[in-house]
Amino acid sequence: MDSSELTALLTADGLRMLADMPSVRSSDDVARQVSDLRAAGHSPDLVSALVGQARLRAKAETKFGDLAHRMLFTRAGLEQATRLSIASLHAGRFRDAGATRVADLGCGIGGDALGLAGLGLSVDAVDADEITAAIAAYNLAPFGGSVHVAHGRAEDRDLSRADAVWLDPARRTAGRGDTARTRHDAWSPSLEWVFELARTQPIGVKLGPGLDRDLIPDDLEAQWVSADGSTIELVLWSKGLAREGVRRAALVTRGDQAWELTAPADAADAPTRELGAYLHEPDGAVIRARLIGDVARPLEAGMLDPHIAYLTSDAALTSPFVASFRVREELPADIKALAKALRARDIGRLEIKKRGVDVDPAILRTKLKLRGDSAATLVLTRIGDTRRAILADRV
């Protein structure tokens, strides 16, 4: 969205029309709505804004639920926004630490500020992009004077009124549409500036989950977060926001449920063992936090291979930190023999999981030519130098 589209939209008629827009979820929906709006004589700017927002609102439902249909977005802003359920968990940490006013530096379209304001905290938000800041101001307007949104650079903000700081550095190229990831030395504000601030202020900083662990200062708590099976972010916490004795954490969420594993340091891995009755795949946040060993021990499980994140056990135990599978049998790893074995077992629906092997599941599925009425999970991995194909059922 550019300034002319936003201007056309932010009128009484524009917002009324947006509220009445039907859901736009497909290319056919887009074409139909554009055609209808143009035929009604509306300006190209308004048509583009209405159809674009209607489509973004439909996509935003996964992050913001029904609230999405009362918000405005940019494509890049939605892609980078924190899910409301996760933002609320982060906000709870600020509240529990006694903060009452939080500076949100790099607020984007306002996802994290929604979580903070929703728990009654005052928020001073800023974004370096003028259009994005305007959209954040619209999204946060229901909170009135408790939230202030400004256009500007994080580095230039006066933080004297804030009890704590939330940062979401721009980690992609500038723009509101398609953007690309950048190296950490090109982030804005820079990682060096963020870490310098962390030495004097209680901060939480949202980063990509794949950040080089060698860049994480020893005195910060590192919390990897997953949502519905995808590892979505790494949050570093400093000063009063970091928990005593916690330097590694894995926060696993599914829907509105959340579980967390914490430790003072990376956990020692469990010893290796032979394939047992169950196979367990640790959640991505657990793997990133290097807490696999702490998950393995309550499961009475060991590693299949010391370098691959699969656990195995004989005990009928599971946990929210793993996906568990009941092992049926091992099958040949050769594609032709594997396809024959699957057909003999009447398997036509197959979930394919893999670690440590160079396999494209989509291509493999085509080569297997599956036929049958039964379903199963196929785990492809290696133990040492040997490829293994394990047929299992998800628990």
C-alpha positions in Angstrom: 0.0 0.0 0.0 1.3 3.4 -0.9 0.3 6.8 0.4 -2.3 7.5 -2.2 -4.0 4.2 -1.6 -4.0 4.8 2.2 -5.4 8.3 1.7 -8.2 7.0 -0.5 -9.0 4.3 2.1 -8.9 6.4 5.2 -12.2 8.2 4.6 -15.6 7.5 6.0 -16.8 6.0 2.6 -13.6 4.1 2.1 -13.7 2.4 5.6 -17.4 1.7 5.2 -16.8 0.0 1.9 -13.9 -2.0 3.4 -16.2 -3.1 6.3 -18.7 -4.4 3.7 -16.2 -6.1 1.5 -16.7 -9.9 1.1 -13.9 -12.2 1.8 -11.1 -12.2 -0.8 -9.1 -15.4 -0.7 -8.3 -16.4 -4.3 -7.2 -14.9 -7.5 -10.7 -15.3 -8.9 -12.0 -13.4 -5.9 -9.5 -10.6 -6.6 -10.5 -10.4 -10.2 -14.2 -10.3 -9.5 -14.0 -7.6 -6.8 -11.7 -5.4 -8.9 -14.1 -5.7 -11.9 -17.1 -4.9 -9.7 -15.5 -1.9 -8.0 -14.2 -0.4 -11.3 -17.6 -0.8 -12.9 -19.1 1.1 -10.0 -16.8 4.0 -10.9 -14.4 3.9 -7.9 -10.8 5.3 -8.3 -7.9 2.9 -9.0 -6.3 3.9 -5.7 -9.4 3.0 -3.7 -10.0 -0.2 -5.7 -6.4 -1.4 -5.1 -6.6 -0.5 -1.4 -10.0 -2.2 -0.8 -9.2 -5.4 -2.6 -5.6 -5.6 -1.1 -6.9 -5.1 2.4 -9.7 -7.6 2.0 -7.2 -10.2 0.9 -4.7 -9.4 3.6 -7.4 -9.5 6.3 -8.3 -13.1 5.2 -4.7 -14.1 5.4 -4.3 -12.4 8.8 -6.9 -14.6 10.4 -4.3 -17.2 11.3 -2.4 -14.6 13.3 -5.1 -12.3 14.6 -8.4 -14.3 14.5 -11.5 -12.2 14.1 -9.6 -9.1 15.1 -8.0 -9.2 11.6 -11.2 -7.9 10.1 -10.9 -4.6 12.1 -7.2 -4.0 11.2 -5.2 -2.7 8.3 -2.1 -4.3 6.9 0.8 -4.2 4.5 2.0 -7.4 3.0 5.4 -7.2 4.5 3.9 -6.0 7.8 1.6 -9.0 8.1 4.4 -11.4 7.2 6.6 -10.0 9.9 3.9 -9.4 12.6 3.9 -11.5 15.8 0.8 -13.7 16.3 -1.5 -12.1 18.8 -1.4 -15.2 21.0 2.4 -15.0 21.1 2.4 -11.2 21.6 0.2 -11.7 24.6 2.6 -14.2 26.2 5.5 -11.7 25.7 3.4 -8.9 27.1 2.7 -11.0 30.2 6.4 -11.1 30.9 6.6 -7.2 30.9 3.5 -7.0 33.2 4.9 -9.7 35.6 8.2 -7.8 35.7 6.4 -4.7 37.0 6.6 -2.6 33.8 3.8 -0.1 33.2 5.1 1.7 30.1 6.9 0.0 27.2 8.7 1.5 24.3 8.0 -0.6 21.2 10.8 0.1 18.7 10.1 -1.1 15.2 6.4 -1.7 15.9 5.4 -2.7 12.4 1.6 -2.9 12.0 1.3 -3.0 15.8 1.0 -6.7 16.6 3.2 -6.7 19.7 1.8 -3.4 20.8 -1.7 -5.0 20.7 -0.5 -7.6 23.1 1.0 -5.0 25.5 -2.0 -2.7 25.4 -4.4 -5.6 25.8 -2.8 -6.3 29.2 -3.2 -2.7 30.3 0.3 -1.4 29.6 1.0 2.0 28.1 3.0 1.8 24.9 5.2 4.3 23.0 5.5 2.8 19.5 7.7 3.9 16.6 8.3 2.6 13.1 10.8 3.9 10.5 8.3 3.6 7.7 5.7 6.3 7.5 2.9 4.3 6.0 3.5 1.4 8.4 3.4 3.8 11.3 0.1 5.2 10.1 -1.4 1.7 9.8 -0.1 0.9 13.4 -1.8 4.1 14.7 -5.1 3.0 13.1 -4.8 -0.6 14.5 -4.0 0.7 18.0 -6.5 3.6 18.0 -9.1 1.7 20.2 -6.7 1.9 23.1 -6.9 5.7 23.1 -4.3 7.7 25.0 -2.5 4.7 26.5 -0.8 4.0 23.1 1.1 6.6 21.2 2.5 5.8 17.7 5.1 7.9 15.9 7.1 7.8 12.7 10.8 7.7 13.3 14.0 5.7 14.0 14.4 3.5 17.0 17.8 5.0 17.7 16.4 8.5 18.0 13.7 7.8 20.6 13.8 9.2 24.1 13.4 6.2 26.3 13.4 8.1 29.6 9.7 7.4 30.2 9.8 3.7 29.5 10.2 1.0 32.1 11.3 -1.5 29.5 11.8 -1.8 25.8 10.5 -4.2 23.1 12.5 -4.3 19.8 11.8 -5.9 16.5 14.7 -4.9 14.3 14.0 -4.7 10.5 15.7 -7.8 9.3 14.5 -7.6 5.6 15.0 -5.2 2.8 12.9 -2.0 2.9 9.4 -2.1 1.4 5.8 -3.0 2.1 5.4 -5.7 -0.4 7.9 -8.5 -1.3 11.1 -8.2 0.8 14.2 -10.3 1.3 16.1 -11.3 4.4 19.3 -9.4 5.1 22.4 -10.3 7.1 22.5 -9.3 10.7 25.1 -6.5 10.0 22.4 -4.8 7.9 19.6 -4.8 10.4 18.0 -1.6 11.6 18.6 -0.9 14.4 21.9 -2.8 14.3 22.4 -5.8 16.5 25.3 -4.0 18.1 23.1 -1.1 19.1 20.5 -3.5 20.5 23.0 -5.3 22.6 24.4 -2.1 23.9 20.9 -1.0 25.0 20.5 -4.4 26.7 23.4 -3.6 29.0 21.4 -0.7 30.5 17.7 -1.4 29.9 15.3 -4.3 30.5 14.6 -5.3 26.9 13.0 -8.1 24.9 14.2 -8.3 21.3 12.5 -10.4 18.6 14.9 -12.1 16.1 14.9 -14.8 13.6 15.1 -18.3 15.1 18.2 -19.2 13.0 20.4 -16.5 14.5 24.0 -17.6 14.9 24.2 -18.7 18.5 27.7 -17.3 18.8 26.2 -13.8 18.5 24.1 -14.2 21.7 25.6 -12.5 24.7 26.1 -14.8 27.7 24.1 -12.6 30.0 20.9 -12.7 28.0 18.1 -15.3 28.2 17.5 -16.8 24.8 13.9 -18.1 24.2 13.0 -19.9 21.0 9.3 -19.9 20.2 7.3 -22.3 18.0 3.7 -22.0 17.0 1.7 -25.0 15.7 4.8 -26.9 14.7 6.8 -24.1 13.1 9.7 -22.4 14.9 8.9 -18.7 14.3 11.2 -16.5 16.4 14.0 -16.1 18.9 13.5 -13.6 21.7 16.4 -12.4 23.8 15.6 -11.0 27.3 17.8 -8.8 29.4 17.9 -7.3 33.0 14.6 -7.6 34.9 12.9 -9.4 32.0 15.4 -12.3 32.0 14.5 -15.0 34.5 17.0 -15.9 37.2 19.0 -19.0 36.3 17.5 -19.3 32.8 19.7 -18.9 29.7 17.9 -21.3 27.3 14.2 -21.7 26.9 11.8 -23.4 24.4 8.3 -22.0 24.3 6.0 -24.4 22.4 2.5 -23.2 21.5 -0.4 -24.9 19.8 -3.5 -22.7 19.4 -4.0 -21.0 22.7 -2.1 -23.6 24.7 1.6 -23.1 25.7 4.3 -25.2 27.3 7.8 -24.1 28.2 11.1 -25.9 28.9 13.9 -23.8 30.6 17.5 -24.5 31.5 20.6 -22.6 32.7 22.5 -23.8 29.6 22.5 -26.1 26.7 21.4 -29.6 27.8 23.7 -32.6 27.4 22.3 -35.0 24.8 20.9 -38.4 25.8 23.0 -41.4 24.8 22.3 -43.2 21.6 20.4 -46.5 21.5 18.8 -48.9 19.0 15.4 -48.2 17.5 12.7 -49.0 20.0 8.9 -49.2 20.0 8.5 -45.4 19.7 10.1 -42.6 17.7 10.0 -39.0 18.8 10.7 -35.8 16.8 11.6 -32.9 19.1 9.8 -29.6 18.4 11.9 -27.1 16.5 12.1 -24.7 19.4 13.6 -27.5 21.6 16.2 -28.3 18.9 17.2 -24.7 18.5 17.5 -24.2 22.2 19.6 -27.4 22.4 17.4 -28.9 25.1 16.8 -32.3 23.4 18.5 -34.1 26.3 16.1 -32.6 28.8 13.2 -33.8 26.7 14.6 -37.3 26.3 15.1 -38.1 29.9 11.4 -38.0 31.0 10.6 -40.0 27.9 13.2 -42.7 28.9 14.5 -42.1 25.4 17.8 -42.1 23.6 19.2 -40.6 20.4 19.0 -42.7 17.2 22.1 -41.0 16.0 24.3 -38.4 17.9 24.0 -35.9 15.1 20.3 -36.2 14.2 17.4 -34.9 16.3 15.3 -38.1 16.5 14.7 -39.9 19.8 13.6 -43.4 20.4 12.1 -45.3 23.4 10.2 -48.4 24.4 8.0 -46.6 27.0 4.6 -45.5 25.9 5.3 -41.9 26.9 5.0 -38.6 25.0 5.2 -34.9 25.8 4.1 -31.5 24.3 7.8 -31.0 23.3 7.8 -33.9 20.8 5.7 -35.4 18.1 5.6 -39.2 18.9 5.2 -42.1 16.5 4.6 -45.8 17.2 7.0 -47.8 15.2 5.5 -50.5 13.0 8.6 -51.8 11.2 11.6 -51.0 9.2 11.3 -51.1 5.4 13.9 -51.1 2.7 15.4 -47.7 1.9 15.7 -48.4 -1.8 12.9 -46.6 -3.6 11.7 -49.6 -5.7 11.7 -52.0 -2.8 10.1 -49.3 -0.6 7.3 -48.7 -3.1 6.6 -52.4 -3.3 6.5 -52.8 0.5 4.0 -49.8 0.8 1.7 -51.2 -1.8 1.8 -54.6 -0.1 0.6 -52.9 3.1 -2.2 -51.0 1.2 -0.8 -47.6 2.1 -2.2 -44.8 -0.1 -1.8 -41.9 2.3 1.7 -41.3 3.6 3.2 -38.6 5.8 6.9 -38.4 4.9 9.3 -37.0 7.4 13.1 -36.9 7.0 16.3 -35.8 8.8 19.9 -36.3 7.7 19.1 -37.6 4.2 19.0 -35.7 0.9 15.4 -36.5 -0.1 12.6 -34.3 -1.5 9.4 -35.7 0.0 7.3 -34.4 -2.9 9.5 -36.1 -5.5 9.7 -39.3 -3.5 5.9 -39.4 -3.2 5.6 -39.3 -7.0 8.1 -42.1 -7.4 6.4 -44.3 -4.8 3.1 -44.3 -6.8 1.0 -44.9 -3.7 -2.2 -46.8 -3.9 -4.4 -48.1 -1.1 -6.8 -47.2 1.6 -4.5 -47.2 4.7 -2.4 -44.3 6.1 1.0 -44.2 7.8 4.0 -42.1 8.5 7.4 -42.8 6.8 10.5 -41.5 8.6 13.6 -41.4 6.5 16.9 -40.9 8.3 20.3 -42.3 8.8 22.1 -43.9 11.6 25.8 -43.6 11.1 26.3 -44.0 7.4 23.2 -46.2 6.9 20.0 -44.9 5.5 16.9 -46.1 7.4 13.2 -46.1 6.4 10.9 -46.5 9.4 7.2 -47.0 9.0 5.2 -45.7 11.9 1.9 -44.3 13.1 1.5 -40.8 14.7 0.5 -41.1 18.3 
